[in-house]
């Protein structure tokens, strides 16, 4: 994880991501590594601090006014993946769970997470089908196809039909060869576990154009965030979402798969240009053993620094609280980050 720490330090120095800390930066929630979805401290109802945590892969949580909103549910990962620091069995609290799409590395733990939290699960029809297969009670499912405006807790949630990214033929074989060359093969037990985890989701090709959603959140203070779990071509639905939200305070966009930075930036960058966030946070950039590799964030951060200087950026660490002002003149600015 040292590479990520270095990236954060570089990004902070170049982009000035953190504003002067107000008094509420000392809240317990801003000083805890315990995820809110696992019972960690929440910002008080009177607080105007939004606490954001990256929970590995494309999982994020937003904790605000004694509530927490969860994006994706993939915690019990394939063998040898970086460990997030808790298991799916530990997730007990969520106001709602928003699922980008039904690939296993976004949805595999939705069954226990839904049952343990009792939270509504929002996803595309393919996502709902898979979620039911994995034990999500039907009454908790909220099926969305794009264009919906939903309400959960303090959040108004705008849903857009997005598109999953695609890769050139042969890339996954190349990554497989890299892992075979640079690490021992899976043991039989690890291979069995990896197969089981990958079975907790769908590889239906319709996920690409019909099963991937983007979510925009707006809170009463005017704080706005957008979450894009896969950076495919920008759809009409995503453009409409950008028109509705305007510039956002936080954009979380997938930065995944392509080891050549210029290739991956070409997928992620258009979303940054479209939503013009005050703060950009990456997702999906960590390794999945045997398939994807850890991606360096520095080339993307340098492009943000040089071409959109009003957008700040930060390289998150698993479970580290990113505390952001949710209202007032400093809305969207980072109050504190506990590395």
C-alpha positions as a printed NumPy array, in Angstrom:
array([[  0.   ,   0.   ,   0.   ],
       [  3.05 ,   2.303,   0.17 ],
       [  2.5  ,   3.297,  -3.457],
       [ -0.947,   4.627,  -2.559],
       [  0.42 ,   6.593,   0.384],
       [  3.029,   8.151,  -1.881],
       [  0.351,   9.01 ,  -4.427],
       [ -1.684,  10.711,  -1.739],
       [  1.277,  12.739,  -0.533],
       [  2.08 ,  13.819,  -4.074],
       [ -1.534,  14.664,  -4.852],
       [ -1.896,  16.642,  -1.65 ],
       [  1.233,  18.669,  -2.258],
       [  0.335,  19.464,  -5.855],
       [ -3.405,  19.914,  -5.603],
       [ -3.912,  21.334,  -2.111],
       [ -6.666,  18.833,  -1.408],
       [ -7.196,  19.631,   2.267],
       [ -8.67 ,  22.883,   3.517],
       [ -8.038,  24.398,   6.92 ],
       [ -9.66 ,  22.063,   9.441],
       [-12.69 ,  23.435,  11.283],
       [-13.526,  22.366,  14.811],
       [-15.7  ,  19.457,  13.747],
       [-12.73 ,  17.737,  12.09 ],
       [-12.057,  16.21 ,  15.531],
       [-15.289,  14.213,  15.41 ],
       [-14.847,  10.583,  16.304],
       [-15.974,   9.578,  12.808],
       [-13.069,  11.466,  11.232],
       [-10.548,   9.648,  13.406],
       [-11.727,   6.068,  13.103],
       [-10.662,   3.334,  10.707],
       [-13.814,   1.363,  11.503],
       [-16.217,   1.509,   8.571],
       [-19.609,   2.954,   9.392],
       [-21.326,  -0.003,   7.709],
       [-19.662,  -2.276,  10.283],
       [-20.796,  -0.179,  13.247],
       [-18.124,   2.506,  13.191],
       [-18.872,   6.029,  14.427],
       [-21.167,   8.225,  12.356],
       [-21.25 ,  12.018,  12.049],
       [-23.827,  13.458,  14.421],
       [-27.209,  14.611,  13.1  ],
       [-26.232,  18.252,  13.609],
       [-22.87 ,  17.849,  11.845],
       [-22.235,  19.144,   8.334],
       [-19.344,  16.728,   7.742],
       [-19.583,  14.007,   5.109],
       [-17.319,  11.045,   5.906],
       [-16.34 ,   9.019,   2.852],
       [-14.449,   5.744,   2.994],
       [-13.093,   3.538,   0.237],
       [-13.799,  -0.076,   1.131],
       [-11.715,  -1.742,  -1.631],
       [-12.442,  -2.255,  -5.324],
       [-15.443,  -0.035,  -6.201],
       [-16.991,  -0.15 ,  -2.709],
       [-17.507,   3.228,  -1.051],
       [-19.529,   4.419,   1.91 ],
       [-20.929,   7.909,   2.563],
       [-21.684,   8.615,   6.23 ],
       [-23.74 ,  11.727,   6.975],
       [-26.08 ,  12.859,   9.753],
       [-26.097,   9.521,  11.581],
       [-26.773,   7.515,   8.394],
       [-24.565,   5.574,   5.998],
       [-25.059,   4.819,   2.293],
       [-23.17 ,   1.931,   0.694],
       [-22.063,   1.511,  -2.912],
       [-21.412,  -2.058,  -4.074],
       [-20.876,  -5.113,  -1.895],
       [-17.684,  -7.08 ,  -2.556],
       [-15.76 ,  -7.671,   0.669],
       [-14.968, -11.409,   0.903],
       [-12.669, -11.246,  -2.077],
       [-10.785, -13.768,  -4.187],
       [ -7.753, -15.377,  -2.511],
       [ -4.634, -13.186,  -2.189],
       [ -6.545,  -9.985,  -2.874],
       [ -5.692,  -7.115,  -0.535],
       [ -7.852,  -7.499,   2.552],
       [-10.215,  -4.636,   3.344],
       [-10.051,  -5.264,   7.104],
       [-13.502,  -6.751,   7.708],
       [-15.772,  -9.413,   6.269],
       [-19.221,  -9.294,   4.727],
       [-20.556, -10.801,   7.945],
       [-19.504,  -7.618,   9.759],
       [-21.666,  -5.292,   7.621],
       [-24.737,  -4.484,   9.714],
       [-25.78 ,  -0.909,   8.898],
       [-26.857,   0.882,   5.718],
       [-29.623,   3.257,   4.747],
       [-29.5  ,   1.879,   1.208],
       [-27.133,  -0.154,  -0.974],
       [-26.522,   0.964,  -4.561],
       [-25.058,  -1.65 ,  -6.917],
       [-23.264,  -0.541, -10.066],
       [-23.758,  -3.852, -11.88 ],
       [-23.925,  -7.608, -11.386],
       [-20.313,  -8.672, -11.942],
       [-19.084, -10.604,  -8.908],
       [-16.566,  -7.94 ,  -7.913],
       [-19.445,  -5.512,  -7.327],
       [-22.207,  -7.74 ,  -5.98 ],
       [-20.841, -10.978,  -4.5  ],
       [-21.748, -10.173,  -0.88 ],
       [-25.105,  -8.542,  -1.524],
       [-27.013, -11.452,   0.032],
       [-25.609, -11.269,   3.566],
       [-25.235,  -7.486,   3.424],
       [-28.909,  -7.019,   2.527],
       [-30.153,  -9.496,   5.124],
       [-27.978,  -8.089,   7.905],
       [-28.779,  -4.433,   7.251],
       [-32.377,  -4.733,   6.059],
       [-31.522,  -1.955,   3.6  ],
       [-33.11 ,  -1.502,   0.178],
       [-30.867,  -2.685,  -2.658],
       [-30.966,  -0.565,  -5.825],
       [-29.837,  -2.058,  -9.107],
       [-30.645,  -2.804, -12.724],
       [-32.959,  -5.716, -13.608],
       [-29.983,  -8.081, -14.118],
       [-28.628,  -6.983, -10.741],
       [-31.979,  -7.64 ,  -9.068],
       [-32.15 , -11.102, -10.613],
       [-28.697, -11.987,  -9.306],
       [-29.379, -10.431,  -5.924],
       [-32.463, -12.607,  -5.47 ],
       [-30.447, -15.666,  -6.473],
       [-27.981, -14.79 ,  -3.716],
       [-30.657, -14.451,  -1.075],
       [-31.736, -10.807,  -1.05 ],
       [-35.377, -10.634,   0.076],
       [-37.556,  -9.502,  -2.81 ],
       [-39.157,  -6.8  ,  -0.653],
       [-35.747,  -5.08 ,  -0.344],
       [-35.119,  -4.854,  -4.08 ],
       [-35.547,  -1.555,  -5.916],
       [-35.244,  -2.145,  -9.653],
       [-34.03 ,   0.823, -11.697],
       [-33.443,   1.196, -15.425],
       [-32.315,   4.828, -15.511],
       [-34.125,   8.115, -15.121],
       [-35.506,   7.419, -11.64 ],
       [-35.371,   9.89 ,  -8.754],
       [-35.423,   8.019,  -5.438],
       [-35.249,   9.029,  -1.79 ],
       [-33.394,   7.255,   1.004],
       [-32.785,   8.906,   4.343],
       [-31.467,  12.414,   3.663],
       [-30.422,  11.622,   0.1  ],
       [-32.175,  12.166,  -3.199],
       [-30.73 ,   9.612,  -5.606],
       [-30.807,  10.133,  -9.361],
       [-30.219,   6.982, -11.405],
       [-28.778,   6.837, -14.914],
       [-28.25 ,   3.959, -17.302],
       [-24.51 ,   3.862, -17.872],
       [-22.357,   1.514, -19.937],
       [-19.741,  -0.933, -18.765],
       [-16.256,  -0.605, -20.196],
       [-14.891,  -3.241, -22.585],
       [-11.328,  -4.392, -23.239],
       [ -9.423,  -5.613, -26.234],
       [ -9.124,  -9.375, -26.846],
       [ -6.142, -10.966, -25.148],
       [ -5.667,  -8.517, -22.286],
       [ -6.941, -10.879, -19.598],
       [ -4.641, -13.608, -20.954],
       [ -1.679, -11.244, -20.663],
       [ -2.525, -10.469, -17.045],
       [ -2.93 , -14.172, -16.334],
       [  0.544, -14.793, -17.751],
       [  1.943, -11.973, -15.607],
       [  0.575, -13.522, -12.425],
       [  1.791, -16.971, -13.489],
       [  5.268, -15.564, -14.073],
       [  5.498, -13.432, -10.924],
       [  3.749, -15.457,  -8.205],
       [  3.014, -19.05 ,  -7.233],
       [ -0.055, -20.667,  -8.707],
       [ -3.216, -20.959,  -6.659],
       [ -3.34 , -23.972,  -4.386],
       [ -6.291, -26.301,  -5.036],
       [ -8.126, -24.754,  -2.068],
       [ -7.476, -21.212,  -3.345],
       [ -8.619, -22.152,  -6.829],
       [-11.836, -23.575,  -5.417],
       [-12.493, -20.459,  -3.347],
       [-11.79 , -18.167,  -6.308],
       [-14.275, -20.123,  -8.396],
       [-16.894, -19.824,  -5.679],
       [-16.457, -16.051,  -5.302],
       [-16.681, -15.57 ,  -9.063],
       [-19.912, -17.564,  -9.126],
       [-21.561, -14.905,  -6.938],
       [-22.558, -12.689,  -9.809],
       [-23.213, -12.797, -13.521],
       [-21.13 , -12.604, -16.69 ],
       [-24.207, -11.931, -18.817],
       [-23.02 ,  -9.797, -21.787],
       [-26.169,  -7.666, -21.452],
       [-24.59 ,  -6.131, -18.339],
       [-22.478,  -3.976, -20.657],
       [-25.306,  -1.947, -22.192],
       [-28.353,  -2.785, -20.07 ],
       [-27.125,  -3.628, -16.592],
       [-24.78 ,  -0.854, -15.449],
       [-26.024,   2.15 , -13.483],
       [-24.578,   5.47 , -12.367],
       [-25.844,   7.145,  -9.195],
       [-26.06 ,  10.82 ,  -8.305],
       [-26.705,  11.822,  -4.695],
       [-27.985,  15.193,  -3.539],
       [-28.407,  16.15 ,   0.116],
       [-30.529,  18.986,   1.577],
       [-27.42 ,  21.16 ,   2.049],
       [-26.855,  21.04 ,  -1.71 ],
       [-23.938,  18.612,  -1.462],
       [-23.794,  16.506,  -4.631],
       [-21.868,  13.361,  -5.49 ],
       [-21.79 ,  11.017,  -8.462],
       [-20.591,   7.411,  -8.488],
       [-19.602,   5.585, -11.675],
       [-18.623,   1.951, -11.082],
       [-17.393,   1.232, -14.611],
       [-16.015,   3.799, -17.028],
       [-17.474,   2.767, -20.353],
       [-18.541,   5.195, -23.065],
       [-20.657,   8.069, -21.749],
       [-24.334,   7.38 , -22.386],
       [-27.225,   9.757, -22.958],
       [-28.42 ,   8.844, -19.487],
       [-25.139,   9.876, -17.901],
       [-25.167,  13.14 , -19.879],
       [-28.678,  13.826, -18.602],
       [-27.489,  13.094, -15.064],
       [-24.68 ,  15.623, -15.473],
       [-27.15 ,  18.247, -16.737],
       [-29.409,  17.602, -13.768],
       [-26.666,  17.708, -11.148],
       [-24.388,  20.298, -12.707],
       [-20.853,  20.447, -11.305],
       [-20.654,  18.064,  -8.346],
       [-18.795,  18.223,  -5.066],
       [-17.422,  14.678,  -5.315],
       [-17.029,  12.352,  -8.293],
       [-16.034,   8.731,  -7.769],
       [-15.193,   7.133, -11.1  ],
       [-13.692,   3.749, -11.947],
       [-10.04 ,   3.718, -12.986],
       [ -9.569,   0.083, -13.92 ],
       [ -7.991,  -2.622, -16.04 ],
       [ -5.615,  -0.88 , -18.453],
       [ -2.022,  -0.983, -17.221],
       [ -0.992,   1.595, -19.827],
       [ -1.98 ,   4.871, -18.177],
       [ -2.83 ,   6.667, -21.41 ],
       [ -5.303,   3.908, -22.281],
       [ -7.083,   3.996, -18.939],
       [ -7.121,   7.787, -18.664],
       [ -9.005,   7.865, -21.971],
       [-11.833,   5.963, -20.275],
       [-11.936,   7.814, -16.941],
       [-11.124,  11.369, -17.967],
       [-14.345,  12.142, -19.897],
       [-16.36 ,  11.68 , -16.689],
       [-14.164,  14.157, -14.842],
       [-14.634,  16.687, -17.639],
       [-18.383,  16.061, -17.692],
       [-19.125,  16.34 , -13.951],
       [-16.43 ,  18.938, -13.072],
       [-16.07 ,  17.768,  -9.452],
       [-14.481,  19.757,  -6.67 ],
       [-12.975,  16.464,  -5.453],
       [-12.158,  13.372,  -7.493],
       [-11.753,   9.965,  -5.848],
       [-10.731,   6.898,  -7.869],
       [-12.323,   3.457,  -7.634],
       [-11.635,  -0.044,  -8.914],
       [ -7.899,   0.588,  -9.271],
       [ -6.636,  -2.106,  -6.898],
       [ -5.582,  -5.616,  -7.854],
       [ -7.775,  -8.681,  -8.163],
       [ -5.333, -11.554,  -7.928],
       [ -4.959, -13.461, -11.179],
       [ -6.817, -10.855, -13.219],
       [ -6.353,  -7.111, -12.637],
       [ -3.239,  -5.423, -11.297],
       [ -2.733,  -2.411,  -9.032],
       [ -2.842,   0.725, -11.18 ],
       [ -0.691,   3.775, -10.565],
       [ -2.756,   6.913, -10.056],
       [ -0.056,   9.51 , -10.639],
       [ -0.55 ,   9.996, -14.415],
       [ -4.267,  10.648, -13.932],
       [ -3.612,  12.994, -11.021],
       [ -1.06 ,  14.941, -13.037],
       [ -3.601,  15.423, -15.831],
       [ -6.166,  16.677, -13.312],
       [ -3.613,  19.039, -11.791],
       [ -2.542,  20.442, -15.138],
       [ -5.867,  20.607, -16.989],
       [ -8.574,  21.052, -14.343],
       [ -6.85 ,  22.846, -11.454],
       [-10.171,  23.522,  -9.699],
       [-10.612,  19.77 ,  -9.176],
       [ -8.727,  18.382,  -6.214],
       [ -7.896,  14.709,  -5.832],
       [ -6.952,  12.218,  -3.208],
       [ -5.702,   8.62 ,  -3.244],
       [ -7.757,   6.836,  -0.602],
       [ -6.679,   4.   ,   1.666],
       [ -8.941,   1.184,   2.766],
       [-11.24 ,   2.407,   5.568],
       [ -9.384,   5.715,   6.086],
       [-11.934,   8.485,   6.676],
       [-12.023,  11.303,   4.129],
       [-13.954,  14.094,   5.839],
       [-15.514,  16.623,   3.498],
       [-17.482,  19.765,   4.239],
       [-21.099,  19.13 ,   3.234],
       [-22.374,  22.703,   3.341],
       [-21.416,  26.364,   3.358],
       [-18.733,  28.184,   1.411],
       [-16.261,  25.293,   1.8  ],
       [-18.724,  22.668,   0.565],
       [-16.857,  19.883,  -1.217],
       [-13.497,  20.675,   0.36 ],
       [-11.596,  18.04 ,   2.313],
       [-11.479,  18.837,   6.02 ],
       [ -9.23 ,  15.975,   6.984],
       [ -7.855,  12.648,   5.791],
       [ -6.559,  10.087,   8.26 ],
       [ -3.903,   8.033,   6.42 ]])
